[in-house]
Amino acid sequence: MTGSSREVRLAPVRALSSGRIEIPILIDSEGDEGGLGLSLNFNPEVLVYQTLTEGGDLPPGSHFVLNEREIKNGRVGLVAALPVSKAFEKGRRELAVAEFILAPHAAPGETPVTFSAPGLGTTHGSSRQRTSKRSSSLSSASVRMAPNCKIW
């Protein structure tokens, strides 16, 4: 799978008027991905985790499972498994949306939000395979806080 353009990334941060921060998790799909597992890492002293919801491009019938046991340590796990013989459509797709609020005493500046991942699953007919580390990549993002706690 050399030369793959498959990538999981964080989209630009959306700051909502309610004070919530939304970070879409995107996949640049090659059209054969049947599942994905990852951990989203953040600084819990700066960002307070609220929820991780299904993205708009996750097909009906998909399984969306969260592991929220490590939230206090700044990590939430996600597994998204599409129905058998289904795959993401080729192109950029919204897998999930992470929602945070700023911690009450968060200092101005940037804080990273990163991934660690066990891997992507591809589907060929009814069999699923894990892709090699060379065929997929992960991109991180930063949340920047101004002195008045607005997101830029």
C-alpha positions as CSV (number, residue, x, y, z in Angstrom):
1,M,0.0,0.0,0.0
2,T,2.8,2.4,-0.8
3,G,1.9,5.9,-1.8
4,S,-1.3,5.9,0.1
5,S,-3.1,9.2,0.7
6,R,-5.1,7.9,3.6
7,E,-4.9,10.3,6.6
8,V,-6.8,10.9,9.8
9,R,-6.7,14.6,10.8
10,L,-8.3,17.2,13.0
11,A,-10.2,19.9,11.2
12,P,-10.0,23.5,12.2
13,V,-11.4,24.2,15.7
14,R,-15.0,25.5,15.8
15,A,-15.6,27.9,18.7
16,L,-19.3,28.1,19.5
17,S,-21.0,31.1,21.1
18,S,-22.0,28.9,24.1
19,G,-18.3,28.6,25.0
20,R,-18.0,25.1,23.6
21,I,-15.1,24.1,21.4
22,E,-15.8,21.5,18.6
23,I,-13.0,19.7,16.9
24,P,-14.1,17.5,13.9
25,I,-12.1,14.3,13.3
26,L,-11.7,13.7,9.6
27,I,-10.5,10.8,7.5
28,D,-9.1,11.3,4.0
29,S,-10.4,8.0,2.8
30,E,-9.3,5.8,-0.1
31,G,-12.7,4.2,-0.2
32,D,-11.8,0.8,1.4
33,E,-11.7,1.7,5.1
34,G,-14.1,-0.4,7.1
35,G,-13.1,0.8,10.5
36,L,-10.8,2.9,12.6
37,G,-9.5,3.0,16.2
38,L,-7.7,5.9,17.8
39,S,-7.1,7.7,21.0
40,L,-7.6,11.5,21.2
41,N,-5.1,13.1,23.6
42,F,-5.5,16.5,25.2
43,N,-4.4,18.5,28.3
44,P,-7.2,18.1,30.9
45,E,-5.9,21.1,32.8
46,V,-6.7,23.3,29.7
47,L,-9.6,21.5,27.9
48,V,-12.5,19.8,29.7
49,Y,-13.9,16.9,27.7
50,Q,-17.6,17.0,27.1
51,T,-18.4,14.4,24.5
52,L,-17.3,12.7,21.3
53,T,-20.1,12.2,18.8
54,E,-20.5,10.4,15.5
55,G,-19.6,12.5,12.5
56,G,-21.9,13.3,9.7
57,D,-20.2,10.9,7.3
58,L,-20.4,7.7,9.4
59,P,-22.8,5.4,7.5
60,P,-26.0,4.1,9.2
61,G,-25.6,0.9,11.0
62,S,-22.0,1.7,12.0
63,H,-20.8,0.8,15.5
64,F,-19.4,3.8,17.4
65,V,-17.7,2.9,20.7
66,L,-16.0,5.2,23.2
67,N,-13.6,4.5,26.0
68,E,-13.8,7.4,28.4
69,R,-12.0,5.7,31.3
70,E,-8.9,7.9,30.8
71,I,-10.5,11.3,30.5
72,K,-9.0,12.5,33.7
73,N,-5.6,11.8,32.1
74,G,-6.5,13.6,28.9
75,R,-7.3,10.6,26.7
76,V,-10.5,9.3,25.1
77,G,-10.6,6.2,22.9
78,L,-12.8,5.7,19.8
79,V,-13.6,2.7,17.6
80,A,-15.7,3.2,14.6
81,A,-16.7,0.0,12.7
82,L,-18.7,0.2,9.5
83,P,-21.2,-2.6,8.6
84,V,-19.7,-5.7,6.9
85,S,-18.8,-5.0,3.3
86,K,-19.3,-1.3,3.8
87,A,-16.5,1.3,3.5
88,F,-16.2,5.1,3.7
89,E,-16.7,6.8,0.4
90,K,-13.4,8.0,-1.1
91,G,-12.5,11.6,-0.1
92,R,-12.5,13.7,3.1
93,R,-15.1,12.4,5.5
94,E,-16.2,13.5,9.0
95,L,-15.7,10.6,11.4
96,A,-16.5,12.2,14.7
97,V,-16.7,15.5,16.5
98,A,-14.9,16.1,19.9
99,E,-16.4,18.7,22.2
100,F,-14.6,20.5,25.0
101,I,-14.9,23.6,27.1
102,L,-12.0,25.6,28.4
103,A,-10.9,24.8,32.0
104,P,-11.8,27.6,34.4
105,H,-8.2,28.5,35.0
106,A,-6.7,27.9,31.5
107,A,-4.0,30.3,30.7
108,P,-3.8,32.1,27.4
109,G,-1.8,30.2,24.7
110,E,-1.9,27.0,22.7
111,T,-2.6,23.5,23.8
112,P,-2.1,20.5,21.5
113,V,-4.8,17.9,20.7
114,T,-3.1,14.8,19.2
115,F,-3.8,11.2,18.2
116,S,-2.4,7.9,19.0
117,A,-3.9,5.0,17.0
118,P,-4.0,1.2,16.9
119,G,-4.8,1.4,13.2
120,L,-7.3,1.6,10.3
121,G,-9.2,-1.4,9.0
122,T,-9.8,-1.9,5.3
123,T,-12.6,-4.0,3.8
124,H,-12.3,-6.1,0.7
125,G,-15.5,-8.0,0.2
126,S,-16.4,-9.4,3.6
127,S,-12.9,-9.7,5.0
128,R,-11.2,-7.0,7.0
129,Q,-7.6,-6.3,7.3
130,R,-5.4,-3.8,9.2
131,T,-3.4,-1.5,7.1
132,S,0.3,-1.1,7.7
133,K,1.6,1.9,9.6
134,R,3.1,3.2,6.3
135,S,-0.3,3.4,4.6
136,S,-1.9,5.8,7.0
137,S,-1.0,8.8,9.0
138,L,-2.4,11.0,11.7
139,S,-2.3,14.8,12.0
140,S,-2.7,16.8,15.2
141,A,-4.0,20.3,15.9
142,S,-3.7,23.0,18.5
143,V,-6.3,25.0,20.3
144,R,-5.2,28.6,20.9
145,M,-6.7,30.6,23.8
146,A,-6.5,34.4,23.8
147,P,-6.4,36.2,27.1
148,N,-10.2,36.7,27.0
149,C,-10.5,32.9,26.4
150,K,-11.8,33.2,22.8
151,I,-10.6,30.6,20.3
152,W,-8.8,31.9,17.2
